[in-house]
Amino acid sequence: MILCLGPTPAAQRVMVFRRLTLDAVNRAATTLDGAAGKAVNVAKVLHALGERPLATGFLGGDRGEYLRAVLRERGIEQDFVTVPERTRQCVTVIDETGGTVTELVEESRAVAPAAYEQLAAVLERHLPGCRAVILSGTLTPGGPVDFYRRCVALARAAGRLTAVDAQGPPLVEALAARPGLVKPNRAELAATTGRALPDEAAVLTAARELRERGAERVVVTAGASPALACDTRAAWRIHPPRLRPVNPIGSGDAFTAALVARLLRGDDLGEACRWGAAAGAANALDLMAGEVEAARVEALTREVRVERLAP
């Protein structure tokens, strides 16, 4: 089992417009609803790839019940902490004529400190049956900045692979517990280091700094541009497939899911990133985040180019 923990899941709505006009009434040509948030997206992709994920985080209200029902229907295991606060909703707006994808993110609501203790207890309860723990996304407003560090420490003590997909202080704190993998995107890495990353050399320097501060492996994604990865042995440049995306939201989560799955199967970091890039590309070809087909992911691995760089 792979435990997918993210404090801030979301009910996801995708609205497609033939032509979007600002400051006017627009009628959607297509509307889809689903379950999302980074950890939920990771769980959906892992499930599609034949892994056994378990999703956890905070859920509340009617939207929380909706997410539970969606995951239950898909056969994805779950053990969420119920909170009084209503689960947020995010809306993806796709303008077909303009070729744009805009994400409208509702901020999650603060939860009681005791809720985080309950979430940590969920992690501890499932650790004996886990092969890996993936920690994804933002904390709720006012959430304990050291929460991911605590989770990494618990998982490492149990001998489990740990992955953190976060940014800013929660990621910096987590480094102290020496996670097996951190996977920010380029913007998140810049926000975490507090400096601009204008070129590949700057990104690699920042990634290596994260490794020196505790991460065993660092992967930095950049949308349709090449991802960069490094561990103690080498660095890699990963060129994703060239395609016309439908909706790239969630592609980083798909990358994380496939990357961890392949590391668990014994792939080195470069080869695992090949599958990550393929999963991210497959995600971008669907309207809803976190929707991939295993056969398509495997086919897309042949369109990913991986270059080994100097250590």
N, C-alpha and C positions, 0 to 999 in steps of 0.2 A: 504494500500500500504506500502511496505517496500523499502526505498530508499537505493540503493547500490552504494556507491561512492568510486571510486578508480582512482587516477590521471593517472595511467599507464596501460591501457588495452594493450592487445597484440593479434596479429594474431598468432595462434598456429598451428604448424605443428608437427605431430607425424610420425616418420619413424621407421619401424620395420625391423630388420635385422636377418636373421637366425643365422649368426655368424658375429660379427663385428671384423675386423682386423685393428688395428691402422697402420698408415703410409702405407695404401694400398687403392686401389679403392674398394668401397663397394656398392653393389646395394641393394636397399631396396626391401623387399618382399611386404610391405604394406606401403602406405603413406596416411595420413588423414590430412585435414585442417579444422580449426574451429576458433571460437572466444574464447578468454580466457583473462588472467589477473585476479587477485584475485576478484575484485568486479564483473566482468562479470561471473566468475565461481559461485560466491555466487548467483547472479541473476538467472542463469540457474538452479541451484539446488532448489532454492525457487519456481521457476515456476513449476518444476517437482513435487514438494510436494504440489501443489495446492494453493500456495500463489500468491500474486500479487506484483512482484518486479518492480522497475524502476531503470535502470542502467544509471549511469552518470560518467563522467570523461573527459579526453581530447582525441580527435580523429583527425587524419590528414592524408591527402593523400589517395592513392588507398587502402591501408590497412585499414584505417579508414572507408572508404566507404564499404569495405568488411564486417567489423564487424557490421556496421549498418544493412546491408542486412541480415546477418545471424540472428541477433536478431529480426529483423522485421519478417522474415520468421517463426521464432519460436513463435511469438506473445508476445515477451517480450517488455514492454514499455521502452522507452529510451529518454533521453534529454541530449545529450553530447554537450560539448563545442568544436567547431571546431577551430583547431589551424593550422598554416602553417607547423609545423613539422610533418614528417611522423610517423605514429604509428609504434611501434617496432614489431619485430617478434621473437618468441621464438620457439625453436625446441627441441622436446623430442626424444631421440635416445634410442631405446629398442634393446638390444642384447639378443635374445631368448636363445642361447646356454650358454652364460655367466651369464644369469639371472640378468643383470644389466639394470638400467634405468638412463640415463644421461640427464640432462636438460641444454641446451645451451641458455643463456639468453642475448638477445640484450638489452643494456642499453637504456632507454628512453632518449629523447632529452629535453634539457631545453626549457621552454616556457616563454613567457613574463609575468611579474608580473600581468598584467591586466587580464590574462587568469584565474588566481586563484580568482580574484574578480568576474569574470563571473561565475566560478564554485560555489562560495559561494552564488551567487544570484540564481543559479539553486536550491540549497538546500533550501534557504528561500522561493522560489516560491512554492515548493512542500511540505513544512512542514505541512501546514494545512491538507493535505490529507494523511499524513503518520502516521503509527503506530510505526515505528522504523526507525532508520538510522544506517546503517552499513558502517563503514569507513575501507577500506582495502588496504594494500599494501604500496609500497614505494612512496615517492614524486618524482617528476621530479628533475634532478640535479639543485641545487640552489633554489629549491622550499622553500617557507616559513615554517620554522620548526614549527611554531605555528598554522599551518593551521588546523590540526585535533582538536586542542584545541578550536579554534574558531567555528568549526563545532559542536563539542560537546556542547559548551555553547549555541549556537543557538537552537539546538535540545532540550536540557534540559529546556531551557526557555519556549519552546512550550509544555513541558510535554511529550516528546517522549523518548522511550527507545533508548539508544545509545550503540553501540558496536564498539570497535576499535581492528582491527587485524593488528598490525604494530610492529615496533621495534625501539630501539634507541631513539634519541632525540625527534622525532615526538610523540612517545608513552609517553615518560616522560612528555612532554609538555601537552599532552591530559589529563593526570592524574589530573592536576590542575583544570580541568573543571568537574571532578567527573563523568566519564562515567559509565553507568550501567553495562558494561561488557568489559573486555579486554581479548583477546585470542591469546597470542603469543604461538609459539611452544617452545620447550625446548632450542633450539639454539638461538632463538630470545630473550628469557628471559635472557639467559646468556649474550648476546651482550648488552642488555638494562641495566642490573645491573653491567656489567663490571667485572664479576667474574665467575669462573668455578662453575658448578653445578653438582658435581660428583655423587650425589645420590638423592633419593626421598626426604629425609629430607631437603637437601639444596634447592631443587626445591620448596617445600612447604614454606620454610622460605622466599624465594624470592617472591613467589606469594603473601604471606601475606603482605610483604612489599609494593607491588603494591596496595593492598587493603587499607593499612594504609595511602598511599599517595593519595588516592582519588577514586580508582575503587570500585564499589559496589560488583562486582563479578569478579573473576579471574579464567580462565581455561587455563591450559598449556597442549598442546598436545605433543605427542612424537612418532608419526608414529605408528608402530605396538606395541609399548610398552604402558602400561597404561597411560591414561591422569590423571591429578590431577586438582581438582577444589576446590574453597573455596569461601564462602561468610561470612556474619556476624554471621551466625548460626552454620555452620559446614564445614567440608571438605569431599571430596569424592575421591575415586580412581576408575577409569573407565577402565575396561579391554575390549578392542575391540575384535570383532570376530576374530578367527584364520582362516586365508585363505591364498591362494596363489595369491598375487597381480599381476595384469596385468600391471598397471601403477598407482602408488600412487600419482603422481603429481596432485595437486588440492584437495587432501583429506582433508587437513586442512580447505580449503574454504567450502567444503561440510559440514564439522563438524560445522563451524560457521553458515551456513545457517539454518541447522536443529535445532541447539541450540537456535537461536533467534526465530525461528518459534514456538518452543515448549514453550519458556518463555512467548511469547505473548499469548499462549493458557492457561497459568496459571500453568504450571509444575514447581516444584521446581528445583533447579539447578542440583541436581543429576539425576533426571529423564530426564530433558532436555538434559543432557550430554549423556544419553543412546541413544537418537535419534541422537545426533551429531556423536557419535561413529559409529552408524549403517550407517549413511549417508556417513561418511568418508570411511567406508569399501566398501559400494556399489560403490563409486567413483573409488576405486582402482581396481575394477573388469572390468572396461571399458578402452578402449585404449585412449579415449579423456577425458581430465579434465572437470569436471563439468557435467558429464553425469550420471544421476541416474534414477531409476524407483521407484516410490513411493511404489509399492508393495514389491519390493526387500528390500527397506529400512525398511519397517515395519517388514518384516520377519527377518531381521538381528538384530532387537532390542531384539529378544529372545535369541540371542547369545552374548549379551553384559552383563557383570557382573558389578554391581555398588556396591561398598563398602562405607559405611559411616564411616568416621574417626572422631577422636576427634576434637573439635572446634579449 
